[in-house]
Amino acid sequence: MRNIGILLCALACSICETFAQGYKNPVIPGFHPDPSVCKAGDDYYLVNSSFQYFPGVPLFHSKDLVNWEQIGNCLTRESQLSLKGANGGSGIFAPTIRYNDGVFYMITTNISGKGNFLVHTTDPKGEWSEPVWLEQGGIDPSLYFENGKCYMVSNPDGYINLCEIDPMTGKQLTPSKKIWNGTGGRFPEGPHLYKKDGWYYLLISEGGTEIAHSITIARSRYIDGPYLGNPANPILTHACQAAENNPIQGTGHADLVEGTDGSWWMVCLAYRVMPGSHHTLGRETFLAPVHWDENAWPVVNGNGVIQLDMNVPTLPLQAAKEKPETITFENKQLSPEWMYLQNPDMQNYEFKNGNLRLKATPVSLNDQKSPTFVAIRQEHFNMEAATSLKLKDAQANDEAGISVYMEYHSHYDLFVRQNKDKSQSVVLRYKLGELNHIEKELPLSGKGNVELQVKSDINFYYFGYTENGTYHELEKMNTRYLSSETAGGFTGVVLGLYAVSASSQSKAYADFQYMKYKGE
């Protein structure tokens, strides 16, 4: 009997874990804005915008809408994604992912390219098609499929427009028609169409992707309107009294999906605020339940406000594979979360003797170009990052290290520099707008590997290094100078490994042994 009791207890614990209630927001932390989600069978897929980073449009998979794993990127070839001259305010804007009749479609805007386009695939983990370009302008395009037809919505001239297209060729089959311009908030954008109970619902964002961001909705019996707005708009916003002290702000740019159990959910972007209402981690992906009675308007989380701790019923939870705290390069490939600035010259990146070798070029982190630089996102306020490297064959002022990078004009760099007397130093430097300053430099005793370390909390980045087993503390830098409110743009802080030469004649390169990242 005792063994049976133990077995029943274990079974009960297993059931409670499988059907656990509640989760923590954000469900995808760090710079993962403008989420769009679709369901294919029992699987969910989600994409985010990527701006100046390559590859473009990170792609996630989940079984429960809470636990997500990045399985790839939709745009992996320069023929799909040209990013020359892009920065944190250009490149790839908000994508939409949809699944119809065995095919996945991703539609988006390349602000630095030719505008709106879409790609497709039958295997989202594999390669996506070459882009087909679309006639209807605006940004944030979305697709809706019904009765063998494909409809596109976007916002040329600040008005949501609808047309029918051929998704395989991009040909526009009907004239663009204006169907709604929102409730009067600025920047009506991010449109998505759904059908429920005989109604067509049009979900959009208004207010701009800052503190006044909000989600509004309208409906019609006909796909081309007229659309009538919900009297209770906005259905999601933190620009309200109920959320004025909420650590989550800027809620908006949302998409809806029906769960396998008939429940409804909304993914949206928002950001977690720091002191002074700044944020460095970028706009992140959040999740909220949606209550949607028959022939009624959707209600988000009861009152249109979301929390960090969501004590609500969920789908049966299935934990995603955890990321390793130490990323090594022995398998000679980078996992999907690594990204480059603009279109990289892959000749400057090599796997050698278990290391990631970065070849230095004269393109610096201050240039609006593509330096030798590869990065992962910062996903936590409290984090520790480190890399071990050796700078070789270097000339005077060649350098390699780790950058806490927000934009080409806003970054903190910790690096090993080659000196004129053939010695090397560890240097901490900041670039903030017109200010370019070396904060501290210390000589190295030899030319062996050096571990560069960056730690952070909500107020500061802390820099140091370890040589020959001895840790040396450098200085701290204020986080707010890399915030979106200070630096601008639509991205978030990334942690990049890089190598830069002082001249094109240099043969310098740096071998990086690993990248460590640990967040709380």
BELVENCOR-V673470 format. One record per residue. N is the residue number from 1. RES is the residue in one letter. PHI is phi in radians with two decimals (NA if undefined). OMEGA is omega in degrees with one decimal (none if undefined). NEAR is the number of other C-alpha atoms within 10 Angstrom. Layout:
n | res | phi | omega | near
N | RES | PHI | OMEGA | NEAR
N | RES | PHI | OMEGA | NEAR
This chain:
n | res | phi | omega | near
1 | M | NA | -179.1 | 6
2 | R | -1.10 | 179.1 | 7
3 | N | -1.12 | 177.7 | 8
4 | I | -1.11 | 178.8 | 9
5 | G | -1.08 | 178.7 | 10
6 | I | -1.12 | 179.6 | 11
7 | L | -1.10 | 179.1 | 12
8 | L | -1.12 | 179.1 | 12
9 | C | -1.12 | 179.0 | 12
10 | A | -1.12 | 178.3 | 12
11 | L | -1.10 | 179.2 | 12
12 | A | -1.10 | 179.1 | 12
13 | C | -1.10 | 179.3 | 13
14 | S | -1.12 | 178.9 | 12
15 | I | -1.11 | 179.8 | 12
16 | C | -1.08 | -179.9 | 12
17 | E | -1.21 | -178.3 | 13
18 | T | -1.11 | -178.2 | 14
19 | F | -1.83 | -178.0 | 15
20 | A | -1.05 | -179.7 | 17
21 | Q | -1.83 | 175.7 | 15
22 | G | 1.63 | 179.8 | 15
23 | Y | -2.83 | 179.5 | 18
24 | K | -1.96 | 172.0 | 14
25 | N | -1.64 | -5.0 | 21
26 | P | -1.30 | 179.3 | 25
27 | V | -1.38 | 170.3 | 17
28 | I | -2.24 | -173.6 | 22
29 | P | -1.40 | -179.8 | 20
30 | G | 1.39 | -175.2 | 25
31 | F | -1.11 | 176.3 | 26
32 | H | -2.45 | -174.2 | 26
33 | P | -1.55 | 171.0 | 32
34 | D | 0.92 | -175.5 | 27
35 | P | -1.24 | 170.1 | 28
36 | S | -2.34 | -171.5 | 30
37 | V | -2.38 | 172.3 | 26
38 | C | -2.49 | 178.2 | 22
39 | K | -2.00 | 174.0 | 21
40 | A | -2.34 | -173.9 | 15
41 | G | 1.17 | 178.1 | 9
42 | D | -1.69 | -175.7 | 11
43 | D | -1.96 | 177.5 | 14
44 | Y | -2.10 | 179.4 | 19
45 | Y | -2.24 | -174.6 | 24
46 | L | -2.42 | 176.8 | 26
47 | V | -2.21 | 176.5 | 28
48 | N | -2.30 | 173.6 | 27
49 | S | -1.31 | -173.7 | 27
50 | S | -2.36 | 173.5 | 26
51 | F | 0.96 | -172.6 | 28
52 | Q | -1.50 | -173.6 | 32
53 | Y | -1.64 | 179.9 | 27
54 | F | -2.19 | -2.7 | 26
55 | P | -1.17 | -172.6 | 26
56 | G | -1.82 | 174.2 | 29
57 | V | 1.06 | 176.1 | 26
58 | P | -1.03 | -174.7 | 24
59 | L | -2.11 | -177.2 | 25
60 | F | -2.06 | 177.0 | 21
61 | H | -2.23 | 178.3 | 23
62 | S | -2.64 | 172.3 | 21
63 | K | -1.85 | -171.5 | 22
64 | D | -2.39 | -179.1 | 19
65 | L | 1.25 | -179.9 | 26
66 | V | -1.80 | -177.0 | 23
67 | N | -1.75 | -174.2 | 17
68 | W | -2.09 | 175.5 | 22
69 | E | -2.24 | 177.6 | 18
70 | Q | -1.31 | -176.8 | 20
71 | I | -1.89 | 179.6 | 18
72 | G | 2.85 | 175.1 | 22
73 | N | -2.41 | -176.4 | 23
74 | C | -1.32 | -174.2 | 25
75 | L | -2.04 | -171.6 | 24
76 | T | -2.03 | -177.3 | 16
77 | R | -2.20 | 179.7 | 16
78 | E | -1.10 | 177.0 | 14
79 | S | -1.16 | 175.4 | 9
80 | Q | -1.57 | -167.3 | 20
81 | L | -2.53 | 174.3 | 23
82 | S | -1.72 | -174.5 | 22
83 | L | -2.15 | -178.4 | 27
84 | K | -1.00 | 178.0 | 17
85 | G | 1.37 | -176.7 | 16
86 | A | -1.28 | 174.1 | 23
87 | N | -2.42 | -175.8 | 22
88 | G | -1.21 | 176.2 | 20
89 | G | -2.02 | -178.6 | 16
90 | S | -2.48 | -174.9 | 20
91 | G | 1.32 | -173.9 | 26
92 | I | -1.50 | 173.9 | 32
93 | F | -1.56 | -168.2 | 26
94 | A | -1.00 | 175.4 | 25
95 | P | -1.66 | 169.3 | 30
96 | T | -2.23 | 174.4 | 28
97 | I | -1.99 | 178.2 | 25
98 | R | -2.45 | 179.2 | 21
99 | Y | -2.17 | -178.6 | 21
100 | N | -2.61 | 172.6 | 16
101 | D | 0.93 | 175.7 | 9
102 | G | 1.47 | -177.1 | 9
103 | V | -2.11 | 172.8 | 13
104 | F | -1.68 | 177.8 | 19
105 | Y | -2.16 | 172.2 | 22
106 | M | -2.23 | -178.5 | 25
107 | I | -2.09 | -176.5 | 24
108 | T | -2.80 | -179.9 | 23
109 | T | -2.18 | 169.4 | 27
110 | N | -1.78 | -178.9 | 23
111 | I | -1.10 | -179.9 | 20
112 | S | -1.58 | -179.0 | 20
113 | G | -2.12 | -172.9 | 16
114 | K | -1.77 | 175.2 | 11
115 | G | 1.81 | -173.8 | 19
116 | N | -1.44 | 177.7 | 26
117 | F | -2.70 | 174.2 | 24
118 | L | -2.43 | 173.8 | 27
119 | V | -2.26 | -178.5 | 23
120 | H | -2.53 | 177.0 | 23
121 | T | -2.87 | 169.9 | 18
122 | T | -1.73 | 179.0 | 16
123 | D | -2.26 | -174.9 | 11
124 | P | -1.11 | 177.4 | 19
125 | K | -1.39 | -178.5 | 15
126 | G | -1.71 | -179.5 | 12
127 | E | -1.42 | 175.1 | 17
128 | W | -1.72 | -174.0 | 22
129 | S | -1.18 | 168.1 | 18
130 | E | -1.17 | -176.6 | 16
131 | P | -1.24 | 164.9 | 20
132 | V | -1.95 | -172.8 | 18
133 | W | -1.61 | -169.6 | 18
134 | L | -2.01 | -175.1 | 22
135 | E | -1.40 | -176.1 | 14
136 | Q | -1.19 | -174.8 | 24
137 | G | -1.54 | -174.3 | 18
138 | G | 1.43 | 178.8 | 20
139 | I | -2.19 | 175.4 | 26
140 | D | 0.99 | -178.6 | 26
141 | P | -1.19 | 178.4 | 31
142 | S | -2.44 | -178.4 | 25
143 | L | -2.10 | 172.6 | 26
144 | Y | -2.43 | -178.1 | 17
145 | F | -1.91 | 176.9 | 17
146 | E | -2.82 | 174.1 | 9
147 | N | 0.91 | 177.5 | 5
148 | G | 1.35 | 178.9 | 7
149 | K | -1.89 | 177.5 | 11
150 | C | -2.10 | 179.7 | 16
151 | Y | -1.92 | 178.6 | 20
152 | M | -2.12 | 171.7 | 24
153 | V | -2.17 | 174.3 | 30
154 | S | -2.78 | -171.2 | 28
155 | N | -2.21 | 175.0 | 24
156 | P | -1.04 | 177.4 | 18
157 | D | 1.06 | 175.2 | 14
158 | G | 1.23 | -179.1 | 17
159 | Y | -2.33 | 179.7 | 19
160 | I | -1.21 | -178.6 | 26
161 | N | -2.00 | 179.6 | 24
162 | L | -2.14 | 170.3 | 26
163 | C | -2.66 | 173.6 | 20
164 | E | -1.72 | -178.8 | 21
165 | I | -2.32 | 166.4 | 21
166 | D | -1.66 | -172.7 | 15
167 | P | -1.23 | 179.6 | 23
168 | M | -1.53 | -179.9 | 13
169 | T | -1.93 | -175.1 | 12
170 | G | 1.47 | -177.8 | 19
171 | K | -1.12 | 177.3 | 15
172 | Q | -1.47 | -172.9 | 17
173 | L | -1.71 | 177.6 | 12
174 | T | -2.37 | 177.7 | 11
175 | P | -1.10 | 174.7 | 12
176 | S | -1.19 | 179.9 | 19
177 | K | -2.23 | 176.0 | 15
178 | K | -1.26 | -176.9 | 20
179 | I | -2.11 | 177.6 | 19
180 | W | -2.97 | 175.2 | 25
181 | N | -2.19 | 173.7 | 21
182 | G | 1.47 | -173.6 | 26
183 | T | -1.81 | -179.4 | 17
184 | G | 1.97 | 175.6 | 9
185 | G | -1.24 | -179.4 | 15
186 | R | -1.25 | 176.5 | 15
187 | F | 0.93 | 170.8 | 19
188 | P | -1.15 | -171.1 | 26
189 | E | -2.73 | 176.8 | 28
190 | G | 1.03 | -174.6 | 27
191 | P | -1.32 | 171.2 | 28
192 | H | -2.44 | 178.0 | 26
193 | L | -1.87 | 176.0 | 23
194 | Y | -2.46 | 173.3 | 17
195 | K | -2.25 | 179.4 | 15
196 | K | -2.62 | 176.6 | 12
197 | D | 0.95 | 177.4 | 10
198 | G | 1.42 | 178.8 | 11
199 | W | -1.83 | 166.7 | 16
200 | Y | -1.62 | -179.6 | 19
201 | Y | -1.91 | 178.9 | 23
202 | L | -2.02 | -179.0 | 25
203 | L | -1.77 | 179.1 | 23
204 | I | -2.42 | 172.5 | 28
205 | S | -1.87 | 174.9 | 27
206 | E | -2.45 | 171.7 | 24
207 | G | 1.60 | -177.2 | 21
208 | G | 1.42 | -171.8 | 17
209 | T | -1.48 | 175.1 | 22
210 | E | -2.26 | -170.5 | 18
211 | I | -1.16 | -176.4 | 18
212 | A | -1.65 | -177.4 | 18
213 | H | -1.04 | -179.3 | 25
214 | S | -2.77 | 177.6 | 27
215 | I | -2.05 | 177.3 | 26
216 | T | -2.17 | -175.1 | 26
217 | I | -2.56 | 177.2 | 27
218 | A | -2.39 | 179.4 | 23
219 | R | -2.56 | -179.7 | 23
220 | S | -2.68 | 172.9 | 18
221 | R | -1.38 | -177.8 | 15
222 | Y | -2.18 | -173.7 | 12
223 | I | -1.10 | -178.8 | 18
224 | D | -1.70 | 173.3 | 15
225 | G | 1.59 | 8.7 | 17
226 | P | -1.32 | -179.3 | 14
227 | Y | -1.77 | 179.2 | 20
228 | L | -1.93 | -178.5 | 16
229 | G | -1.26 | 175.8 | 21
230 | N | -1.14 | 177.6 | 16
231 | P | -1.04 | -178.7 | 12
232 | A | -1.67 | 177.1 | 11
233 | N | -1.02 | -1.8 | 17
234 | P | -1.40 | -179.8 | 21
235 | I | -1.54 | 172.9 | 21
236 | L | -2.57 | 170.9 | 27
237 | T | -2.88 | 171.8 | 28
238 | H | -1.89 | 172.5 | 25
239 | A | -1.52 | -175.4 | 19
240 | C | -2.64 | -177.3 | 13
241 | Q | -1.09 | -177.3 | 8
242 | A | -1.13 | -176.8 | 12
243 | A | -2.12 | -173.3 | 16
244 | E | -1.15 | 177.6 | 11
245 | N | -1.91 | -179.7 | 10
246 | N | -1.28 | 177.8 | 15
247 | P | -1.20 | 174.4 | 14
248 | I | -1.72 | 177.3 | 22
249 | Q | -2.39 | 176.6 | 27
250 | G | 1.21 | -178.5 | 23
251 | T | -1.15 | 179.4 | 29
252 | G | 3.05 | -178.7 | 33
253 | H | 0.69 | -169.8 | 31
254 | A | -2.02 | 173.3 | 28
255 | D | -2.53 | -177.8 | 27
256 | L | -1.92 | 175.6 | 22
257 | V | -2.60 | 176.5 | 19
258 | E | -1.63 | -179.8 | 13
259 | G | -1.30 | -179.9 | 19
260 | T | -1.13 | -179.7 | 16
261 | D | -1.70 | -178.6 | 10
262 | G | 1.58 | 175.6 | 8
263 | S | -1.29 | 179.2 | 15
264 | W | -2.05 | -176.1 | 17
265 | W | -2.43 | 176.1 | 22
266 | M | -2.16 | 166.0 | 21
267 | V | -1.78 | -178.9 | 24
268 | C | -2.65 | 171.4 | 26
269 | L | -1.69 | 172.1 | 29
270 | A | -2.90 | 175.8 | 30
271 | Y | -2.34 | 177.2 | 28
272 | R | -1.62 | -172.2 | 23
273 | V | -1.52 | 173.5 | 19
274 | M | -1.89 | 174.9 | 18
275 | P | -0.94 | -177.4 | 10
276 | G | 1.42 | 179.7 | 8
277 | S | 1.02 | 174.1 | 13
278 | H | -1.72 | 170.8 | 18
279 | H | -2.60 | -177.5 | 25
280 | T | -1.95 | -172.0 | 30
281 | L | -1.39 | -178.1 | 27
282 | G | 1.48 | 176.9 | 28
283 | R | -1.51 | -169.6 | 30
284 | E | -1.94 | -178.5 | 26
285 | T | -1.74 | -179.1 | 28
286 | F | -2.02 | -177.5 | 28
287 | L | -2.28 | 178.5 | 27
288 | A | -2.53 | 174.5 | 24
289 | P | -1.31 | 179.7 | 21
290 | V | -2.21 | 174.9 | 19
291 | H | -1.72 | -170.5 | 15
292 | W | -2.45 | 177.8 | 15
293 | D | -1.26 | 179.0 | 10
294 | E | -1.09 | 179.8 | 9
295 | N | 1.05 | -177.0 | 10
296 | A | -2.10 | 176.2 | 12
297 | W | -1.48 | 177.8 | 19
298 | P | -1.29 | 177.1 | 21
299 | V | -2.10 | -175.1 | 17
300 | V | -1.62 | 174.9 | 20
301 | N | 0.90 | 174.6 | 20
302 | G | 1.49 | -175.0 | 13
303 | N | -2.40 | 177.9 | 11
304 | G | 1.32 | 178.8 | 22
305 | V | -2.27 | 179.5 | 20
306 | I | -2.03 | -174.9 | 24
307 | Q | -2.26 | 172.5 | 17
308 | L | -1.19 | 177.6 | 16
309 | D | -1.79 | -176.2 | 11
310 | M | -1.82 | -179.6 | 17
311 | N | -1.62 | -176.4 | 11
312 | V | -2.37 | 174.2 | 12
313 | P | -1.08 | -179.9 | 13
314 | T | -2.21 | 165.0 | 20
315 | L | -1.15 | 175.5 | 18
316 | P | -0.94 | -172.3 | 18
317 | L | -1.38 | 176.3 | 19
318 | Q | -2.33 | -175.0 | 17
319 | A | -1.08 | 175.6 | 14
320 | A | -1.46 | 178.9 | 15
321 | K | -1.13 | -178.5 | 10
322 | E | -1.32 | 175.4 | 8
323 | K | -1.31 | 176.1 | 10
324 | P | -1.23 | 177.1 | 10
325 | E | -1.29 | 176.7 | 13
326 | T | -2.02 | 178.8 | 14
327 | I | -1.72 | 176.3 | 15
328 | T | -1.82 | -173.9 | 18
329 | F | -2.07 | -175.9 | 20
330 | E | -1.23 | 179.8 | 15
331 | N | -1.47 | 171.3 | 9
332 | K | 1.08 | 172.8 | 14
333 | Q | -2.72 | 178.0 | 11
334 | L | -1.76 | 178.3 | 15
335 | S | -1.22 | -169.4 | 13
336 | P | -1.08 | -176.2 | 14
337 | E | -1.34 | 176.8 | 15
338 | W | -1.27 | -177.0 | 16
339 | M | -2.61 | -177.9 | 24
340 | Y | -1.95 | 173.6 | 22
341 | L | -1.49 | -176.8 | 27
342 | Q | 0.98 | -178.8 | 26
343 | N | -1.55 | -174.0 | 22
344 | P | -1.35 | 167.0 | 22
345 | D | -1.56 | -171.6 | 11
346 | M | -1.18 | 173.4 | 11
347 | Q | -1.15 | -178.9 | 9
348 | N | -1.58 | -178.4 | 16
349 | Y | -2.22 | -175.2 | 17
350 | E | -2.63 | 172.6 | 15
351 | F | -1.76 | -173.5 | 17
352 | K | -2.51 | 175.7 | 15
353 | N | 0.94 | 178.7 | 12
354 | G | 1.41 | -179.4 | 15
355 | N | -1.93 | 166.6 | 20
356 | L | -1.66 | -178.4 | 24
357 | R | -1.71 | 176.9 | 23
358 | L | -1.92 | -179.6 | 27
359 | K | -1.57 | -175.6 | 26
360 | A | -1.25 | 173.6 | 29
361 | T | -2.29 | -180.0 | 24
362 | P | -1.25 | 177.3 | 17
363 | V | -1.29 | -176.0 | 19
364 | S | -1.67 | 177.1 | 20
365 | L | -1.20 | 179.0 | 24
366 | N | -1.50 | -178.9 | 16
367 | D | -1.58 | 176.9 | 13
368 | Q | -1.50 | -178.2 | 17
369 | K | -2.39 | -179.8 | 20
370 | S | -2.01 | 175.6 | 22
371 | P | -1.29 | 170.6 | 25
372 | T | -1.28 | -166.2 | 28
373 | F | -2.81 | 176.0 | 28
374 | V | -2.48 | -163.7 | 23
375 | A | -2.45 | 166.8 | 22
376 | I | -2.10 | -178.1 | 20
377 | R | -1.38 | 165.7 | 23
378 | Q | -1.37 | -173.6 | 26
379 | E | -2.02 | -176.4 | 24
380 | H | -2.43 | 172.3 | 17
381 | F | -1.09 | 179.6 | 22
382 | N | -1.67 | -176.7 | 16
383 | M | -2.59 | 173.4 | 17
384 | E | -2.29 | 178.1 | 20
385 | A | -2.31 | 179.6 | 20
386 | A | -2.73 | 173.0 | 22
387 | T | -2.53 | 177.2 | 22
388 | S | -1.95 | -175.4 | 22
389 | L | -2.52 | 172.7 | 26
390 | K | -2.35 | 177.9 | 18
391 | L | -1.62 | -172.6 | 28
392 | K | -2.24 | 176.8 | 18
393 | D | 0.90 | -172.8 | 11
394 | A | -1.64 | 170.6 | 22
395 | Q | -1.77 | -176.7 | 20
396 | A | -0.98 | 176.0 | 17
397 | N | 1.33 | 167.0 | 15
398 | D | -1.21 | -175.5 | 27
399 | E | -2.63 | 174.7 | 30
400 | A | -2.71 | -178.7 | 32
401 | G | 3.13 | -178.5 | 28
402 | I | -2.18 | -179.0 | 27
403 | S | -2.06 | 168.4 | 25
404 | V | -1.55 | -160.6 | 22
405 | Y | -2.02 | 173.9 | 22
406 | M | -1.88 | -177.7 | 26
407 | E | -2.81 | -175.8 | 29
408 | Y | -1.05 | 178.6 | 19
409 | H | -1.85 | -175.9 | 20
410 | S | -2.60 | 179.2 | 24
411 | H | -2.81 | 172.4 | 24
412 | Y | -1.91 | -174.9 | 26
413 | D | -2.12 | 175.0 | 24
414 | L | -2.07 | -169.1 | 26
415 | F | -2.64 | 170.9 | 27
416 | V | -1.68 | -178.2 | 30
417 | R | -2.11 | 174.0 | 26
418 | Q | -1.45 | -179.0 | 25
419 | N | -1.72 | -178.1 | 16
420 | K | -1.13 | -179.8 | 10
421 | D | -1.51 | 177.4 | 8
422 | K | 1.32 | 171.1 | 11
423 | S | -1.45 | 177.4 | 14
424 | Q | -2.26 | -180.0 | 23
425 | S | -2.30 | 167.1 | 18
426 | V | -1.69 | -173.7 | 22
427 | V | -2.23 | 172.1 | 20
428 | L | -2.01 | -173.5 | 23
429 | R | -2.37 | 171.5 | 18
430 | Y | -2.18 | 172.6 | 20
431 | K | -2.15 | -178.9 | 21
432 | L | -2.35 | -177.1 | 19
433 | G | 1.09 | -179.8 | 15
434 | E | -1.40 | -176.9 | 8
435 | L | -1.60 | 178.3 | 9
436 | N | -2.33 | -165.6 | 15
437 | H | -2.42 | 171.0 | 12
438 | I | -1.47 | -177.3 | 12
439 | E | -1.38 | -178.5 | 14
440 | K | -2.84 | 171.8 | 13
441 | E | -2.55 | -178.5 | 16
442 | L | -2.33 | 179.8 | 13
443 | P | -1.26 | 172.8 | 13
444 | L | -1.62 | -176.8 | 16
445 | S | -1.40 | -179.2 | 11
446 | G | -2.59 | -179.5 | 12
447 | K | -2.16 | 176.3 | 16
448 | G | -1.48 | 178.6 | 14
449 | N | -1.18 | 176.8 | 17
450 | V | -2.18 | 174.3 | 23
451 | E | -1.67 | 176.3 | 24
452 | L | -1.68 | -172.3 | 24
453 | Q | -2.26 | 175.8 | 22
454 | V | -2.24 | 173.6 | 22
455 | K | -2.14 | 178.6 | 19
456 | S | -2.62 | 163.1 | 20
457 | D | -2.25 | -173.9 | 15
458 | I | -1.24 | -176.1 | 17
459 | N | -1.89 | -170.8 | 15
460 | F | -2.45 | 161.9 | 17
461 | Y | -1.75 | -178.5 | 21
462 | Y | -2.05 | -173.5 | 18
463 | F | -2.06 | 176.7 | 22
464 | G | -2.89 | 178.4 | 20
465 | Y | -2.64 | 178.0 | 21
466 | T | -2.14 | 175.4 | 16
467 | E | -2.30 | -179.6 | 17
468 | N | 0.94 | 175.3 | 12
469 | G | 1.43 | -178.1 | 9
470 | T | -1.94 | -179.8 | 8
471 | Y | -1.56 | 178.3 | 13
472 | H | -2.13 | 178.6 | 13
473 | E | -1.50 | 178.8 | 12
474 | L | -1.80 | -177.0 | 18
475 | E | -2.30 | 173.6 | 12
476 | K | -2.06 | 179.0 | 17
477 | M | -2.24 | -178.5 | 17
478 | N | -1.25 | -179.1 | 14
479 | T | -1.19 | -169.5 | 22
480 | R | -1.14 | -179.8 | 21
481 | Y | -1.26 | 174.7 | 21
482 | L | -1.82 | -178.2 | 27
483 | S | -1.31 | 176.6 | 24
484 | S | -1.08 | -178.9 | 23
485 | E | -1.18 | 179.7 | 16
486 | T | -1.66 | -173.6 | 15
487 | A | -1.51 | -177.7 | 22
488 | G | 1.40 | -179.8 | 16
489 | G | 1.45 | -174.8 | 17
490 | F | -2.05 | -175.7 | 24
491 | T | -1.81 | 176.1 | 29
492 | G | -2.47 | -177.7 | 27
493 | V | -1.17 | 171.9 | 27
494 | V | -2.14 | 179.6 | 25
495 | L | -1.96 | -170.3 | 25
496 | G | -2.01 | 169.5 | 23
497 | L | -1.56 | -173.8 | 26
498 | Y | -2.61 | 173.6 | 27
499 | A | -2.56 | -177.5 | 30
500 | V | -2.35 | 177.2 | 27
501 | S | -1.85 | 179.2 | 26
502 | A | -1.42 | 179.7 | 19
503 | S | -2.62 | 179.7 | 16
504 | S | -1.29 | 178.6 | 12
505 | Q | -1.41 | -176.9 | 10
506 | S | -1.19 | 175.4 | 18
507 | K | -1.90 | -173.5 | 15
508 | A | -1.17 | 172.3 | 24
509 | Y | -2.63 | 178.3 | 25
510 | A | -2.25 | 174.9 | 25
511 | D | -1.76 | 178.8 | 23
512 | F | -1.77 | -177.2 | 27
513 | Q | -1.38 | -174.8 | 21
514 | Y | -2.88 | 169.7 | 19
515 | M | -2.28 | 176.5 | 24
516 | K | -1.79 | 174.0 | 15
517 | Y | -2.55 | 178.0 | 22
518 | K | -2.37 | 179.9 | 17
519 | G | -2.14 | 176.6 | 14
520 | E | -1.80 | none | 9
